Amino acid sequence: MKKLQGIYEHAAQMTAKGKVATYIPALATANPDAFAVSLVSMEDKIDFGECTQLFTLQSVVKVFSFMVAMNHHGIEEILRYVDVEPTGDSFDSIVRLESHNNKPFNPMINAGAITVASLLPGETMYEKVKSVTLFLEQIIGKKVHIDNEVYLSEYHAADYNRAIAYILQANGFLKSNVEEALQVYLQLCSISVNVEDLAKMALYFATNGEKSTATCSKEVIHIAKALMFTCGMYNASGKFAAFIGLPAKSGVSGAIIAVVKNGAIEHLQGPIGIGIYGPAIDQVGNSVAGIAFLTQLSKEFDLFCL
Ligand SMILES: NC(=O)CC[C@H](N)C(=O)O
């Protein structure tokens, strides 16, 4: 345990180098020094820091809503609305909505995720949100709730996302109206979890969902993992793939999931899911302590997946 403890303690010091997100007012109240990590295998788990602390998923949810939409409509249909190509731009960038036939480049950027939100199964906003929360509840094994304060806070500061949604609608990529797509998207971003929940979400990918009641085709899980590897860490995804080498997804709340298909970390063996919460983020939007932790962890325990 000593090596892992050392990696955690070293990374915890890095929180000072980041800042909590403030563009969503409710996120600005997070404790910048918070840093919690959970690692789970099929048999065991290791936790560091305050593991019961709740926070919102933010962009981490994008992977799961994409999977629910693909499971429902089929891969080919979803690919008509959103591509699987990295952008190298920031997650909220609007510039490429005028290239590439106006199609969102991938479901990990806001444009793609808002499109996916409009495609979720269900007639109403409530049913669309429910389709994703149910999927997550099956993966985590407990009920999840939406943090209404964070949702409303972002909803009232959502000009940028609303602008993206209007462009998408004008170009024929939304299956619902702008407000509904936006509300579904923002409610999904506001799903509240702790790091152990995140670790279980990551373990789902590590095991290809094999022992879970959350059904998803293997092909969809593969696509989701490939997207995490190529686009999961915003416009730092290339560096993350090159220097850490794990499929991962982050959110501006400071959440990260990282997937170890087959590893040995202290007494954990085989598929391992990693969940991280460190709200002090860098300029790209990734948890500074989280990146520091995963960089050293991957190196010390030889986790590079390729
Ligand atoms: N990168 C993120 O986590 C972004 C999610 C956030 N809800 C937004 O749309 O801006």
The ligand as an ORCA input file, in Angstrom:
! r2SCAN-3c Opt
* xyz 0 1
  N     -16.639     19.792    -19.483
  C     -17.711     19.645    -18.749
  O     -17.746     18.947    -17.745
  C     -18.832     20.468    -19.232
  C     -20.151     20.128    -18.667
  C     -20.961     21.344    -18.376
  N     -22.257     20.960    -17.894
  C     -21.071     22.237    -19.597
  O     -21.888     22.008    -20.430
  O     -20.357     23.187    -19.747
*
